Amino acid sequence: MDALGVLDHLPATARLSINVPYELVTIGSDWEAYRLALAHWIINVAPTLPDGRYDIGLPNTPLACIGIKESHRPARVVVSRPIQNDETLPERVGQQITRKMKKLRRYKADGYATVLILETQDQSLMNQHKMLEAVREGLRGSMPEGLDQLWFTEARGAYFFDFAKPIREGHDVLE
């Protein structure tokens, strides 16, 4: 996002992911006002907040950016613009997990711990927050019976995110 790229040079004490709504990018957008509003959030607001997901209001538009703070990740600001929503993702993910659970239940019955790892091949189209939201919706807000652990990673396996805890406890903080 060239228009907001200067923000990724601001100092941060945690990983701050700023997701700009797809619909915000239009002819005549007030980029200077958006940059100032986001810089204010990064410098003055985010350091005071616990880890989690936040709406960042922008001037002269009803749209808001999503700010995600993750203290356990390397400190930096990342600005991205997600693609338009794939409304079929939650249903497809839920079906795939249900299909895998048929196999895992046999092992659970034999006393083994059950672990399912979800992987994305394309970080530009998917992130851990978008996948958590899709998984939670696809599973209708609860972990499948017999599944002990549910993890998410990208193809390189540099980061693994525990989805079981936020789904069971009903929050968005990923560890």
C-alpha positions in Angstrom: 0.0 0.0 0.0 2.1 2.8 -1.3 -0.2 5.5 0.0 0.2 4.3 3.6 3.6 2.8 3.3 5.3 5.5 5.4 3.5 4.0 8.4 5.6 0.9 8.4 8.6 3.0 9.4 7.0 4.2 12.6 8.4 2.8 15.9 6.4 0.0 17.4 6.7 -2.0 20.7 4.7 -4.9 19.3 3.6 -6.4 16.0 0.9 -4.0 14.7 -1.0 -5.2 11.6 -3.1 -2.6 10.0 -5.7 -4.0 7.6 -7.1 -1.3 5.3 -10.6 -2.1 4.0 -10.8 -3.0 0.4 -13.5 -0.3 -0.2 -11.4 2.5 1.2 -9.2 2.8 -1.8 -11.1 5.1 -4.2 -10.3 8.2 -6.3 -10.3 11.2 -4.1 -9.5 9.4 -0.8 -8.0 11.7 1.8 -4.7 9.8 2.3 -3.1 12.5 4.4 -5.9 12.4 6.9 -5.9 8.6 6.9 -2.1 8.5 7.5 -2.4 11.0 10.4 -5.2 9.0 12.0 -3.3 5.7 11.7 -0.1 7.2 12.9 -1.9 8.6 15.9 -3.2 5.1 16.7 0.2 3.4 16.2 2.1 5.9 18.3 -0.4 6.9 21.0 -3.2 4.4 21.3 -1.7 0.9 20.5 1.0 1.0 23.2 -1.8 1.3 25.8 -3.9 -1.6 24.6 -3.7 -5.3 25.4 -3.1 -7.7 22.5 -6.2 -8.1 20.3 -8.1 -6.8 17.4 -9.4 -3.2 17.2 -11.4 -1.0 14.9 -9.5 2.2 14.0 -11.8 5.0 12.9 -10.8 7.2 10.0 -11.9 10.8 9.3 -14.4 11.6 6.6 -15.5 8.0 6.0 -17.7 5.5 7.7 -15.1 2.8 7.1 -12.6 1.7 9.7 -9.2 -0.1 9.5 -8.6 -3.1 11.6 -5.6 -2.9 13.9 -4.2 -6.1 15.4 -1.7 -6.0 18.2 0.5 -9.0 19.0 3.2 -8.5 21.6 4.7 -11.9 21.2 5.8 -11.3 17.6 8.7 -9.1 16.4 7.9 -5.4 16.8 7.0 -3.7 13.5 4.1 -2.1 11.7 2.6 -4.0 8.8 0.0 -2.4 6.5 -2.0 -4.6 4.2 -5.2 -4.4 2.1 -7.0 -7.8 2.1 -8.8 -9.0 -0.9 -12.6 -9.0 -0.9 -14.1 -11.5 1.4 -14.6 -15.1 0.3 -18.0 -15.9 1.7 -17.6 -19.6 1.1 -14.4 -19.9 3.2 -16.1 -20.7 6.6 -18.3 -23.4 5.2 -15.4 -25.0 3.2 -13.1 -24.9 6.2 -15.8 -26.3 8.5 -16.4 -29.2 6.0 -12.7 -30.0 5.8 -12.3 -30.1 9.6 -15.4 -32.3 9.9 -14.0 -34.6 7.3 -10.6 -34.9 9.0 -12.4 -35.5 12.4 -13.8 -38.8 11.1 -10.2 -40.1 10.9 -9.0 -38.5 14.1 -11.8 -39.9 16.2 -10.5 -43.4 15.7 -7.2 -42.4 17.3 -8.9 -40.5 20.1 -10.9 -43.7 20.9 -7.5 -45.5 21.2 -6.3 -42.9 23.8 -4.2 -40.7 21.5 -4.2 -36.9 21.6 -5.7 -35.5 18.5 -4.0 -32.6 16.6 -5.1 -30.9 13.4 -2.8 -28.4 11.6 -4.3 -26.0 9.1 -1.9 -24.6 6.6 -2.0 -21.7 4.0 0.1 -21.6 0.9 -0.5 -17.9 0.3 0.2 -15.4 3.0 -0.9 -12.5 0.7 -4.4 -13.9 0.7 -4.7 -15.4 4.2 -3.5 -14.6 7.7 -4.1 -16.2 11.1 -6.8 -13.8 12.1 -8.9 -14.3 8.9 -8.5 -18.0 9.2 -9.4 -18.0 12.9 -12.6 -16.1 12.1 -13.4 -18.5 9.2 -12.7 -21.6 11.4 -14.8 -20.3 14.3 -17.7 -19.6 12.0 -17.3 -22.9 10.1 -17.3 -24.8 13.4 -20.2 -22.7 14.7 -18.2 -21.3 17.6 -17.0 -24.5 19.3 -14.2 -27.1 18.9 -15.3 -30.4 17.4 -15.8 -33.2 20.0 -12.6 -35.3 20.2 -10.2 -32.6 18.9 -7.5 -31.7 21.4 -5.4 -29.2 19.5 -6.0 -27.1 16.4 -3.1 -25.1 14.9 -2.6 -22.8 12.0 0.6 -22.1 10.1 1.8 -20.7 6.8 3.6 -22.9 4.3 7.1 -22.0 5.6 6.1 -23.1 9.2 7.8 -20.0 10.7 4.8 -19.3 13.0 2.2 -21.7 14.5 -0.9 -20.3 16.1 -3.0 -22.2 18.6 -6.7 -21.9 17.5 -8.1 -24.2 20.2 -7.7 -21.8 23.1 -9.4 -18.7 21.4 -12.2 -20.9 20.1 -12.8 -22.5 23.4 -12.5 -19.3 25.4 -14.3 -17.0 22.9 -11.5 -14.4 22.3 -9.2 -13.4 19.4 -5.8 -13.4 21.1 -3.5 -15.9 19.4 -0.5 -17.4 21.1 
